């Protein structure tokens, strides 16, 4: 199960701070994706910061996005 991302904040070291519809906050590490296809552009910190909520997940300016289940399941809960 996953919830809708309502807010996303890019953090140093290619981390996203995600806020979900239930107010739950999680940190998602994007580094494992940075050598794959469209995600290579995210190595530029300025481009990485173009992330925004989109549909139930997140998307960058180049239309790169991540399946909503992945960041929800593969992230660390933040208090």
C-alpha positions as CSV (number, residue, x, y, z in Angstrom):
1,X,0.0,0.0,0.0
2,X,1.2,3.5,-0.7
3,X,-0.2,7.0,-0.1
4,X,-0.1,10.2,-2.2
5,X,2.9,12.4,-1.9
6,X,1.7,15.9,-0.9
7,X,5.0,17.6,-0.5
8,X,8.6,16.9,-1.5
9,X,11.8,18.7,-0.4
10,X,15.2,18.0,-2.0
11,X,17.9,17.5,0.6
12,X,21.7,17.2,0.3
13,X,23.2,14.0,-0.9
14,X,20.3,13.2,-3.2
15,X,17.7,12.6,-0.5
16,X,14.1,13.5,-0.8
17,X,12.0,14.4,2.2
18,X,8.5,13.2,1.3
19,X,5.3,14.1,3.1
20,X,2.3,11.9,2.5
21,X,-1.4,12.5,2.6
22,X,-1.6,11.1,6.1
23,X,1.1,13.6,7.3
24,X,3.7,10.8,7.5
25,X,7.2,11.9,6.6
26,X,9.8,9.7,5.0
27,X,13.3,10.1,3.5
28,X,14.0,8.5,0.1
29,X,17.6,8.1,-1.2
30,X,17.7,8.7,-4.9
31,X,21.4,7.8,-5.3
32,X,20.8,4.2,-6.5
33,X,19.0,5.6,-9.5
34,X,21.5,8.2,-10.6
35,X,23.3,6.0,-13.1
36,X,20.1,4.9,-14.9
37,X,18.8,6.4,-18.1
38,X,16.8,9.6,-17.6
39,X,17.8,9.8,-13.9
40,X,21.5,10.6,-14.8
41,X,20.4,14.3,-15.2
42,X,19.6,14.4,-11.5
43,X,23.3,14.3,-10.7
44,X,23.3,18.0,-11.2
45,X,22.1,19.4,-7.8
46,X,20.3,22.3,-9.4
47,X,18.3,19.9,-11.6
48,X,17.7,17.5,-8.7
49,X,16.0,20.4,-6.9
50,X,13.4,20.7,-9.7
51,X,11.5,17.8,-8.0
52,X,7.8,18.3,-7.3
53,X,4.8,16.2,-6.3
54,X,3.1,14.8,-9.3
55,X,0.0,12.5,-9.2
56,X,0.8,10.2,-6.3
57,X,4.6,10.4,-6.5
58,X,7.3,12.9,-7.5
59,X,8.6,14.1,-10.9
60,X,11.5,16.3,-12.1
61,X,11.7,18.9,-14.8
62,X,12.8,16.3,-17.4
63,X,9.6,14.2,-16.7
64,X,11.6,11.6,-14.8
65,X,9.4,10.0,-12.2
66,X,9.3,7.1,-9.7
67,X,6.5,4.6,-9.3
68,X,4.7,5.7,-6.1
69,X,5.2,2.4,-4.4
70,X,9.0,2.5,-4.6
71,X,9.6,5.6,-2.4
72,X,6.9,4.6,0.0
73,X,8.3,1.1,0.5
74,X,12.0,1.9,0.2
75,X,12.2,5.0,2.4
76,X,13.0,5.6,6.1
77,X,10.3,7.1,8.3
78,X,11.2,10.5,9.9
79,X,9.8,11.6,13.2
